[in-house]
Amino acid sequence: MQSLNPYPGETTLRRRALEKLGQLSANTKGPGGIPGLSRLCDLYPKLPETNGVNGTTSHAKSAVIPLSQRELEVLLSLCRAAPSVRDVANAERLIHQIGPYLTEIHEQSFRPSPYLRTFDPSPWELVAHDVTIALLSISVRHHSLRTSALSYIKRTVDSWVAVGQKIADGPSGPQENGDRHATEIDVDGEAVRLCVVMLGLQSAMSDKTESLLPSERFSLIQELHSVLSEEFMIRLEGRLASIRNASSHYRDLRPWKRVLTSYASTGRPLGAMILQHSFMRLLAASTSLFIAPPNDFDRDGVLDFLMDRTLPFETFPGDSAEGTVDRLAGYIVESIGLLEADADFLRVSSVWQQRLAHSMKAYAIKSFLYLSLFEDAADADVLMGWLEAVLADQIQLADDELAQTTLKCMAILAKTTKSFASSLGRSLPRLIVQSKMTPETAAVAADCLARVLLLLPQDMQISTLYSLGNILSAGTDPARANPALFFDGNPGGKSSNQFYSQQSNGSSISLVTSDIDDMATVHGTVVQAVVRIATRSNDEKIISLAISMLVQKIGRVSTVIDVKIMQGSALLSLRGSSNDFRPILRLYTRICHECLKTGNNPLLHATLDARLTLARGIPKSSPLYEIYLAHLLDTVVSTTGAVQSDKQSIKGGILGSEEIGQILKPLAVLISKEPEKEVKFEDPVLLSNLTRDAWYNLVAHDFTLKSYLTRRHAPELETLALYSPSLVDSTRADARESGVELNTVLRRNMNPAHTAQQKQALTSCFPEYELEIKSLDYAELTFLNAAHLIAGLRAEAGSCTRTMEYFYDSKFKSGPLSECLVAISRVEVETYVKRTRESLRQKYAAPELAGQLVIFLQSCCHRVAKVQHIAIASANRIITQVPSVLCQRSSLFAMLELLTLMWMSCLDEETEDVEWKSEYTSAKGGVSIQLSDDFDMRRTTLTTFQRHCRQWVSHVIDVMPLDMKGLLQTYLSDFEDKGAYGHVALGRSFALEMGCLIPKHDLRIGNMDKRLDIGINSASDFMAQYTTRQEYRTIDNMFDADEDAILLRNHSSVITHEDLKQEVQDALEALVRIQKRMEEDGDVGIDELRPALRRAAALLCRSDVENRTLVHLLIKVPCIPFTRDSIKLGVSLWIGVLRENSRLETQILVEVMMNWEAGVARTNQVPQPGNTHPDPFYVKQEFAPTDKEAIVKRQQLAGNGIAPVVRLFQFVASYFHASRFTSSAVEKIYIRNVRNTMKAMKRAPTQPLAREFWFRMLVAGARTLANATILDEEHKWMLKDEILSGGLKWFKPAPRWSFGGNKLQVKAEIKLLGDSIAALDSIAHIAAVAVGPRQSLKQRQELLLVLIKSEIYRLGVWLTPLEPRNSHILNLNLGVKANENIVASFLPVAWAEDASLAVQLAIRFHAERLLGDVRSLLVRNPSRALDEPDAIQILLGIAGQQPTPEQLHIQKLAKGANPTSADTYLSYLLFWAPVNPITAVNYFLPIFGNHPYVIQYAMRALESHSVDITFFYVPQIVQTLRYDYLGYVERYIIETAKFSQLFAHQIIWNMKANAFKDEDATIPDSIKPTLDKVMDALISSLSAEDKDFYEREFTFFNEVTGISGKLRPFIKRPKPEKKQKIEEELRKIQVDVGVYLPSNPDGVVIGIDRKSGKPLQSHAKAPFMATFRIRKEIKPDEAEVKTAMVKKQPSKTHMNNLSVDTRNSEAKPHPQSLEVWQSAIFKVGDDCRQDVLALQLISTFRSIFNNVGLDVYVFPYRVTATAPGCGVIDVLPNSISRDMLGREQVNGLYEYFISHFGSEDSLAFQKARANFIKSMAAYSVISYLLQFKDRHNGNIMIDDKGSILHIDFGFLLDIAPGGVKFERAPFKLTGEMVAVMGGATSAPFLRFEELCVKAFLAVRPYVDKLASLITPMLESGLPCFKPETIKHFRERFVLDKAEREAAEFMRFLVKKSEGSYSTKGYDQFQLLTNGIPY
């Protein structure tokens, strides 16, 4: 109601201040309520007075006292604050404060003031409106005050009855003599006041009508209606007329005349009409609540709400009384009747009064409609009569409000009556065509018509569209006909309108215009109607029809109509399909072109508006967005023509630059909309190329940085530059050919004159580079100008970092073009910095510049050196010119985090083998960098960046030291150690260093005598400030800090128990709750644990009361989860408490020791989670590619398990050494802990990463013993005995390499082993000789030292496989290769210590003498080694091709020879721990003579393993049936098949494959009868359900393989014909439930790609390939738990073991599923069994590599032999053979890598090279050991990640092609392979060598088990076996060599392979004979 003065004076400023004060005080809570609001009320209190009649309280009449302006302003501010008041008491106070003003306002006078007129429209109306609104708001918010608040409104209306009667009874005008008495003048003023006050109250009730209940609402309406009686209106109108007409000499009437004049001037003349209008508005708002919910929308918008609703309408009767609707309808009918009867008091004497009358009628019609929809009492026919009358009256139709209301009401009524809708559908088009309506009303009429047509059949919509289109056709001017605007003549694309192309012969609507002179308006309305009808239909075909109709009329009617059509076509295109959208875009292009030629500016502007409409209306998620963007860009690119200069006039011709100018604004709007949303384009490459070409074309059309055209379109160009991609294609940045060389747009408009112009433009900007510019060609000039243009525009738009992107392209790394780009980047930065220094605009502010600096800082660490140089120069420029930019959190934190990231990247060389991390990210700094695998460059980058950072920070500290140091402190206080080596954070170290600098402004210290300069700094002051900042935190909030902050607090005061009682209790309760949840296996995260523990620690630091329970929980709670984070947090807090509260030292130490020992007692070993690391032959083997993520996860799990143990022990040891001399109790406690820990170290962990902890314990124990002061000799002997036993236990399991590629871990282990030697030397004198019953411990110590030195030797080889001696590695020189004689001398000592230790000594050192001695010990006392499976191999020997003497003796015993006492060990086999499955299978071989004990042991061992594990060894198990004379193997097979169907199926397929010796199944194998018998027994043993599944599976597989037989008649036919036959047969196959491919037993076939059939090349057979849809189940923990615990005791029954068959399992969690397409080759005529064996061995090698965490890659794909000469082979996905590369004209492997992955310094190439190296190393070692031959390029594959893969293993072990060993190299290593790895002297090639050595070292210990895979297959008839196959296989492992010698041997093999001529010769042979390129 109030308008603000744009130039406020004192009063308006006070008014606004009071309003703001009222709002703030209403929302402010204080003691006792709202003090601010109370003070406002107290300014003008309303004093109650007692009524003497009834004793009630009422407010004194104050109307006689004029109201001051200040009081009025306070009142209004209180009213505005009322809706926000929450407190009930204050709301009540407010009611009684403002309520009396309402009851008195019609009598109220105001003190004269010239500022009263600023209260618009009048103070009386304003008060009445605002007070009523305030009271209604309070009544809604506070229901208890409702009666009180509404009572004031009711009293006010009641008082008006009397006043109205008074006016009605008085004279209506001046007396006959014209004189006016004082009483009469007073009545005149009362009439005016009452009129405006009623307006205010009724307006407020209309605005807040939903605040009243229906009964309250209609009661007030009834009273108001009685006030507004006909007599009252007549008298009021007369009195107001008399005031208007009165003479101005009546001074008392002047104020009222001014009020009347003021209202009249605003179009609201006071009188009966405006009161009736206000009353009818209130009535409309009230009746609308019957059918519209009381939502927040404006009650004037109810008609729109109803038009959007569907029938039936919901009603809301509320508590309205009966008869209310009739009464209200009567009021409406009465008002309409008076209006139509032209009543005297409703005089329409002016335009404004006529508008009021029409508006009043509109409200009356609305009200009646609402009532008719609510209840039938309101006669709809009456309403229809009114509506038709309005439409028939052109005067009423000309009023927008009344006409629009009428149309909307008719549209709503059309929903209720179908016949009326049909009638309206015919009449509305006539109305639109024949009536004269305003454009706004015409738009509503069109919308209503569209809504009505939606209710009718679709034919009606089409007929209406055609009828309206005929109107446009009737107005066509033949002279303007222009039929060729569309390029293709069809805007809807191909036959897009065929569905509607046939118009009916007779239209249902015949439209004739009534006035030919007004055709332009009619045509505009028709266009609007067509657009509305089509858009409302939301039907693409109707929209297409509308577009077609409209665009055909362009150029045929008039320019005005053309403009309308352009606007409408844009709106239609937003709703239409892409088929309609593209032609419209072409139309706009054509029209724009024509308009520029003809100078048709209106249509040109309309085209621009249409394009802008599209740009604003298409959301990014719409498919039209990409179409439109591509079109606009393509229009810019395809525009050619004369170049416009600044002085040329625009005349005829193709004005290319002007056409481009028309595109820029829509393009800028489109490309910049919704910047926060990302859009995925279907063809992003095309859009990027178009964007670049658009900029090139802009330059070709004289859009240079200083040209007139650029200045003219600067805003649009800046936006485009800001959102455009780089001119360098990032996808081609690493390609050999630059995008500049290939782009043809760069040469557009090329001519000598334009070339000179381009050079001149660049030279004027960069005169110092004139020579370089002259040497550039036209394309390069265009590119540079475009780059310069974009850079300048981006700098102006707020970005200065993008020019660096050009240097990603090799083209720009050197040369003249590069130098010019460097200059452009410099100018770009200087422009931005200049704007920052000159302007206060936000986009140039320091925080924005800091964001740009962050990008430059990231680029300082870029992998491209040129980018680094530019970024450093730019960053230096910014920081030098604007030092405050580095004093922003974002930029400084980014710099410090980049230092940390670079440090971590350099550290990766020590933690990974080959594939180093290339991307590093910091969320804290908001930075991310990508680095190459060149670590020399990484180190150089770090050094350079750190040097510049030091310069920059020093410079800023000199300028603003306090701010910079404060920000450094903020960085230091916000830190979390997340990484493995995160405690070494270079950013934090650098921040601390910089914070300690003495700034130059410090004149005292800075000018100190140089003789005192001993490196002094300001570290003390910096740390004091840092500590002070930490002390800001109170007890309640200090826990948000890092736990290390406790150590920095200086607690000067101690808080007493009374002060902290509640805090202590709260901390105790929190920890107890957490403890309970943890002990109940609840999930408590570290984020929840940290604040509770920090609170407890803080209290214990500050408290002088020893709260033992809190101390207990502080120690206990972190030890329950025993994770890395919990123990780290606990240790940090414990140290803080120990240093702050020394009285708690003893209890904390005791609690820590108790928790440690409790863990020891609970697990009977050192509490060490993650210590399981089983032998690879005891776990499930997989045919799958190497999973690096699983290996890393396994390493992390192991590390996370060991880390808390190490951290906890470090704490204990550190504290002991710090306090051992303070109390003997501490030493006693620590020694007790050491002894108990050593006793617990009975079972050595198998996890290699536990080596660090194990020898930490050993060192700690030895040092404790060496420095013990309280132990006597006996206790020293006992402690040393425990220490030596613990140390020797590490060597009890098999030797282990370090897990993973972390060299730092290995160095740490070597260091600890060296420290162990020193520690043992320090206690060598203790128990060196025997004393009484105490034996000498000297020999045990010497044995331990020999083993430790041997371990150092082994780890030294693993750490430095290519360097025999590396002197800089600490303690590496202590490693010594063990001497066989020395080790043999210690064998009795080892046996006495532990039999397993003696067994492992023999295995560790590979000495025949040791093996014999250990066997003798085992034979004499086998019970000592029952828990050691490896002892069995020593006792029984290894199954080879020739039996050992011991095995011959066992054979004799099996044949009945009498056993001797030395043979009793065989009976112990019944109790021995089981060996791995493949070793157990070997014991069924005849070499062991089927000895009963051996057979029973083998059976028990095999049954002890899960079928998941034994499933892998099906081929070997089947072969042992040859020797299964006692039926053990048969029984195992049948029993296992009963509960594992997959096992049964694989056994059957394998038995079928081995039943014959030849591929054609004509020569049966000797084992065939046995196989047939077992197969029949197996099938008959299956249950009915299992047999059904068996039949389904084999039927499905036979149908698939049967295709080969049906394909044989087509062998000589062309390939397409064979393919067609395969696809025909595939279509016949039905996929049954649960079936699978034999090569994929872990997946279910759910579909077949029926078109995937592909015949393979074969002369006589018919192999083919097909693709299947496979669903695989993935267990949630499969990646984490790929290991299984080895069972030391056999299970009672084999049935309890797990099964690989998951089809019939029950009560299992729902696994995740993965669906993939898997191609398989179905071979016929080729024996696949040899491939099966080769891939079995490769899979086993994979498991061995994974077991040591070696980062190499192999892919043992699946091959299953299913019948003689038949098999299924999985196809390697995403791979291509090297042979095919040669056929594709790729010159070499290196060239393929370059073309496929980019240049050598690209990240993609480096990653691919790393994959290549990892796979090459693995396959090289495997190829040598298994002697893979026939390695031509057709058998070598390359996958899409760069890995090399080997296939087709027809020649291995002792067989070669043709029986002649052409391939004499150990493995294939060609020159092109070496080239991919960077050359023979490069770092990548050295990594390859290192991996080869490590892989070789990793597999050597498993030679016996690998041989066990081959041995059972020797009698299978495979051609790869010869009499000495096993001997040769074992020889290749060079077991006679020590680790260093073996490493040198492997390096020799690499060198031999690299320079082998035989490899190249064999490739040439294959090229000549088989056409295989190389």
Salt bridges, closest charged atoms under 4 A:
GLU19 OE2 - ARG80 NH1 3.10
ASP42 OD1 - ARG93 NH2 2.35
GLU73 OE1 - ARG14 NE 2.69
GLU73 OE2 - ARG15 NE 3.75
GLU107 OE2 - HIS106 NE2 3.54
GLU125 OE2 - ARG268 NH2 3.18
ASP130 OD2 - ARG80 NH2 2.78
ASP130 OD1 - HIS129 ND1 3.03
ASP158 OD2 - LYS154 NZ 3.52
GLU184 OE2 - ARG180 NH1 3.65
ASP188 OD2 - ARG180 NH2 1.78
ASP188 OD1 - ARG239 NH1 2.55
GLU190 OE1 - LYS166 NZ 3.13
ASP207 OD2 - HIS129 NE2 3.27
ASP207 OD1 - ARG281 NH2 2.86
GLU216 OE1 - ARG146 NH2 2.86
GLU223 OE2 - LYS154 NZ 3.15
ASP304 OD1 - LYS408 NZ 3.05
ASP308 OD1 - ARG451 NH1 3.03
GLU334 OE1 - HIS225 NE2 3.25
GLU340 OE2 - LYS361 NZ 3.84
ASP399 OD1 - HIS358 ND1 3.70
ASP447 OD2 - ARG451 NE 3.03
ASP447 OD1 - ARG532 NH1 3.43
ASP447 OD1 - ARG536 NE 2.77
ASP488 OD2 - ARG586 NH2 3.07
ASP515 OD2 - LYS436 NZ 3.59
ASP562 OD2 - ARG480 NH2 3.30
GLU594 OE2 - ARG590 NE 3.43
GLU658 OE2 - ARG712 NH1 2.77
GLU659 OE2 - HIS593 ND1 2.83
GLU674 OE2 - LYS677 NZ 3.04
ASP729 OD1 - ARG692 NH2 3.82
GLU741 OE2 - LYS811 NZ 3.57
GLU768 OE2 - ARG826 NH2 3.50
GLU770 OE2 - LYS774 NZ 3.41
GLU780 OE2 - LYS811 NZ 3.50
GLU796 OE2 - ARG835 NH2 2.62
GLU805 OE2 - ARG802 NE 2.77
GLU819 OE2 - LYS866 NZ 3.80
GLU830 OE2 - ARG877 NH2 3.96
GLU838 OE1 - ARG835 NH1 3.98
GLU909 OE1 - ARG939 NH1 2.60
GLU910 OE1 - LYS1307 NZ 3.07
GLU912 OE1 - LYS1188 NZ 3.93
ASP913 OD1 - LYS1303 NZ 3.85
ASP913 OD1 - LYS1894 NZ 3.12
GLU915 OE2 - LYS1807 NZ 2.58
GLU915 OE1 - LYS1814 NZ 2.32
ASP933 OD2 - ARG1809 NH2 3.00
ASP933 OD2 - ARG1887 NH1 3.87
ASP936 OD1 - ARG939 NH2 2.53
ASP958 OD2 - LYS1000 NZ 4.00
ASP974 OD2 - ARG889 NH2 3.64
GLU976 OE1 - ARG1090 NH2 4.00
ASP977 OD2 - LYS1128 NZ 2.99
GLU993 OE2 - ARG950 NE 2.89
ASP1009 OD2 - ARG1011 NH2 2.70
GLU1043 OE1 - ARG1094 NH2 2.75
ASP1087 OD1 - ARG1090 NH1 3.40
GLU1088 OE2 - ARG1077 NH1 2.45
GLU1106 OE1 - ARG1108 NH2 3.68
GLU1151 OE1 - HIS1112 ND1 3.01
GLU1157 OE1 - ARG1232 NH2 2.93
ASP1175 OD2 - LYS1905 NZ 2.67
GLU1182 OE1 - LYS1682 NZ 3.77
GLU1182 OE1 - ARG1742 NH2 3.56
ASP1187 OD2 - LYS1682 NZ 3.93
GLU1252 OE2 - ARG1256 NH2 3.18
ASP1272 OD1 - HIS1275 ND1 2.61
ASP1281 OD1 - ARG1340 NH1 2.28
GLU1309 OE1 - ARG1251 NH1 2.85
ASP1315 OD2 - LYS1311 NZ 2.58
GLU1351 OE2 - ARG1251 NH2 3.07
GLU1351 OE1 - ARG1354 NH1 3.70
GLU1351 OE1 - ARG1404 NH1 3.12
GLU1393 OE2 - LYS1289 NZ 3.67
GLU1393 OE1 - ARG1340 NH2 3.03
ASP1394 OD2 - LYS1292 NZ 3.51
ASP1413 OD2 - ARG1409 NE 3.95
ASP1463 OD1 - HIS1449 NE2 2.87
GLU1503 OE2 - ARG1531 NH2 3.47
GLU1530 OE1 - LYS1573 NZ 3.49
GLU1535 OE2 - ARG1531 NE 3.86
ASP1560 OD1 - LYS1661 NZ 3.34
ASP1565 OD1 - ARG1522 NH1 2.98
ASP1572 OD2 - LYS1568 NZ 2.79
ASP1588 OD2 - ARG1592 NE 3.13
GLU1617 OE2 - ARG1613 NH1 2.49
GLU1623 OE2 - LYS1619 NZ 2.93
GLU1624 OE2 - LYS1628 NZ 3.98
GLU1625 OE1 - LYS1606 NZ 3.14
GLU1625 OE2 - LYS1621 NZ 3.00
GLU1625 OE2 - LYS1628 NZ 3.29
ASP1642 OD2 - ARG1758 NH2 3.62
GLU1680 OE2 - LYS1193 NZ 3.67
ASP1701 OD1 - ARG1703 NH1 3.78
GLU1715 OE1 - ARG1669 NE 3.49
GLU1715 OE2 - ARG1671 NH2 3.27
ASP1726 OD2 - LYS1723 NZ 3.73
ASP1727 OD2 - ARG1729 NH2 2.96
ASP1751 OD2 - LYS1188 NZ 3.29
ASP1751 OD1 - LYS1814 NZ 3.37
ASP1779 OD1 - ARG1783 NE 2.89
GLU1800 OE2 - ARG1809 NH1 3.34
ASP1801 OD2 - LYS813 NZ 2.88
ASP1830 OD1 - HIS1832 NE2 3.61
ASP1854 OD2 - HIS1928 ND1 3.66
GLU1872 OE2 - ARG1778 NE 2.90
GLU1889 OE2 - ARG1947 NE 3.35
GLU1890 OE2 - LYS1303 NZ 3.81
GLU1890 OE2 - LYS1894 NZ 3.92
ASP1904 OD1 - ARG1930 NH1 2.24
GLU1924 OE1 - HIS1928 NE2 3.34
GLU1939 OE2 - ARG1354 NE 3.43
GLU1941 OE2 - LYS1377 NZ 3.23
ASP1963 OD1 - LYS1868 NZ 2.93
